[in-house]
Amino acid sequence: MADTPPPQPDSKRLFDLLQKIGMDAGDAYTFIQEVGNMAAANLIARFESKLEAQNSKLEAQNSKLEAQNSKIDAQSAQFASIRWIMGIGFTLLALLITLLRFLG
């Protein structure tokens, strides 16, 4: 058949086999193209599912990191508060020592 495009080189054996079992050249070509399209769709679906799984894992890791960052922020705030309290305490102690020296 002159109007049927030649099959792709990697599907030539399947094309020849389909013609040997009596399939028309145009139908054989269409069949090969449809099988290729289905295989591509299957591959894309599997790849997308793996990407979704990876994205889920990354989102879980990001959640853990955000939780750890929240803990670190809380600890930093506590540390800053403790530094202020210690600074005020040392200042009051210095004032008390100065007052006792002045009175004594």
C-alpha positions in Angstrom: 0.0 0.0 0.0 1.6 3.3 -1.1 -0.3 5.7 1.2 0.6 3.9 4.4 3.7 5.5 6.1 6.5 3.1 6.9 6.6 1.7 10.4 9.2 3.0 12.9 12.4 0.8 12.8 11.9 -0.6 16.3 8.4 -1.8 15.4 9.3 -3.3 12.0 9.3 -6.9 13.3 5.8 -6.4 14.8 4.6 -4.8 11.6 6.0 -7.8 9.6 4.4 -10.3 11.9 1.0 -8.6 11.7 1.2 -8.6 7.9 2.1 -12.3 8.0 -1.0 -13.2 9.9 -3.1 -11.4 7.3 -3.5 -7.9 8.6 -3.8 -5.1 6.1 -0.7 -2.8 6.1 -2.7 0.3 7.1 -4.4 -1.6 10.0 -1.1 -3.0 11.1 0.5 0.4 11.2 -2.5 1.8 13.1 -2.4 -1.1 15.5 1.3 -0.4 16.2 0.7 3.3 16.7 -2.1 2.6 19.2 0.0 0.1 21.1 2.8 2.7 21.3 0.3 5.3 22.5 -1.1 3.0 25.2 2.4 2.2 26.3 3.3 5.9 26.4 0.2 6.7 28.4 1.0 3.8 30.8 4.6 5.0 31.3 3.4 8.6 31.9 0.8 7.5 34.5 3.5 5.4 36.3 5.9 8.3 36.2 3.3 10.7 37.5 2.4 8.4 40.4 6.1 8.1 41.3 6.4 11.9 41.2 3.3 12.2 43.5 4.9 9.8 45.9 8.1 11.8 45.9 6.2 15.0 46.4 4.4 13.5 49.4 7.7 12.4 50.9 9.1 15.9 50.4 6.1 17.5 51.9 6.4 15.3 55.0 10.0 16.2 55.3 9.2 19.9 55.0 6.6 19.5 57.7 9.2 17.9 60.0 11.7 20.7 59.2 9.1 23.4 59.9 8.3 21.7 63.3 12.0 21.6 64.2 12.3 25.3 63.2 9.4 26.2 65.4 11.0 24.4 68.3 14.3 26.2 67.6 12.5 29.5 67.5 10.8 28.8 70.8 14.1 27.8 72.4 15.7 31.0 71.0 12.9 33.1 72.5 13.4 31.3 75.9 17.1 31.9 75.7 16.6 35.6 75.0 14.2 35.9 77.9 16.7 34.2 80.2 19.4 36.5 79.1 17.2 39.5 79.9 16.3 38.1 83.3 20.0 37.4 84.1 20.9 40.9 83.0 18.3 42.5 85.2 19.3 40.3 88.1 23.0 41.2 87.8 22.1 44.9 87.5 20.0 44.7 90.6 22.8 42.8 92.4 25.3 45.5 91.4 22.9 48.2 92.7 22.5 46.3 96.0 26.2 45.9 96.4 26.7 49.6 95.7 24.0 50.6 98.1 25.5 48.4 100.8 28.9 49.9 100.3 27.5 53.4 100.4 25.6 52.7 103.6 28.3 50.7 105.3 
